[in-house]
Amino acid sequence: MDERCKIFTGNANPELAQEVCANLGVSVGKSQLKQFSDGESYFQILENVRGVDVFVIQPTCTPVNNNLFDLLIMIDAFKRASARRITAVMPYYGYARQDRKDKPRVPISAKLVADLISGAGTDRVLTMDLHANQIVGFFNIPVDHLYAAPVILKYISDLNLPNLTIVSPDAGGVERARAYAVRLNAQLAIVDKRRTAPNVAELMNIIGDVQGRSCVVVDDMIDTAGTLVSTAKSLKERGAEKIIATCSHAVLSGPAIERIEKSPIEQVVVTNSIPLPPAKHCKKLSQLSVADLLARAINNIHEELSVSELFV
């Protein structure tokens, strides 16, 4: 990386930013992000960025609204400081679950957030494992959509699980699960569920053979873990020998940790796209780093090289 490229971070996941910079052999850019006593955010860049290719690492995880607005004011500051190009690096894209008008009188919040990010002055977005691929189309600026699959696939492959079946917890995740199954030469199973309310799911049926098999449940995020635990229980009832879960984004809100600890799941493999606070420690959690993946993407974007080569 040359001096015409600088990486900055907000308060959402500074550890990930430090790791990304370590992979690139650079230091995190100097800045100050704090809050006034009333909660209002204040940001200042503490070094020259005129004509610089700036990358701002800020997943919009908990507290979602604070981290989102911090990202917006950071982007505005870099724009006004005459940065050559501003790339918002959002390993986790908040509000992605509200991506369509599936009920009367509801917002399409994923589109609104895309408009806010673009309107603040962002030139490009780098994100990972969006809840729905169509969100890329909500932006009128270039979006590089990475996948944590290479990192997770290597981990699962190294486990050498016998009689492996990849499980999609819902119909929406079939494409992801099928891609994992093909890469791991495994069978595929699909859970047919009906969601009765937000964060509440009712399982209906399992399509595929799970009797006596090692099942890996693949999802993009785990929030309250209600769907995941219900899926695991159904798999166990149908004779699954071993159950492991994977996800890119460990939101883990509300009773998620307690549910996971009491479930038949042996291990939950997540990435560090979202930081895991000490309060959310769970012996079943295994966290993988996506810092190298993000670092290579940032380098390729800066050098005007292909990013799609990182998908394999």
Steps between C-alpha positions, in 0.01 A plus 500: 500500500633846411463828688214608275276247672390530863272288718289647780263344748203597711412353838298204369786252454845661545660160568407383150639822351829449687522146366424611144772766522746248641434278198572793269805623695352844571377689806141598571439862401499760776158632591282583798145372542318577824163603636375811674319448830163501322608213270577717195797368301816701430766402246827655389770377261843552654713470186499622141281298259492736202514293182514175700312175434316464834346179639273531806446173687172519689250212520156627603456254785372561854432782579383509141370857480805650674745312279306586186492870575867496602578354158302776330677786679839337441430479127385862497822607673718318246302649213549851637870426558537435125566126507540369143270202554307379806416132542268396782617159623194345665569134585150494651222704339234594754130520400563241226207287617254775405566464128147483357145617561355170623221660706282809458642832622857386580828663387769350282769594749786331312437737209476803730835416658654459154373847407641649820842346441508617139368845590769551764763491225607136478659404169503124554378237747679182605275263692470130581220242493200726460174355628359536148708538184257750348617762753798555269250648255376750758822698453575733211872464570730195454461227762751220555316213669736254669415161647645343814459157337872445424587546869212289634537228236865446589411464868220251432716306255776467760253341744473196268140432602365161386172471305477877459170675424474877453172639633326818393280628789253656253417519132677833463835348589485205257739658250761557771460149642517342155827682427646366827378148421660506155833625634504242781361215289217463753127434490245780531198532731248784520279605790152613399386753758234764543578819690203613710657823633838679500763285676244218532502201265292184483672200342294289266708233328853389407566416138798267465675216682645585844470159672836406652679784323722793601291810434642847447236775510607792280354850543606861444424618855388380841288753688291358785591144389134396506503367145839335546408318821164387361679368193753315716228341711315381190821359353569314825146362510552367148817316597785742423823369655688832535378858458725797429384850402679769302423863427680808380346747743462414869239756607408283802240728655259428786495136613725375216793378713275327754308327222818382329648365822184295571466375142630175343741706290859396569672802347408838348756636255483878444725772358627822653295724270327592828698515827407255774483685834620305808140488622416287197769239562381148432713185503320377188605805295800486267592831335687515167668810365405660169771766533720346231205480261411866558865605477540334161176660378615845616837452329333389176257791501784747558715341229199478262523120489226236494309436822302206365815287508459495879173307472672166439 
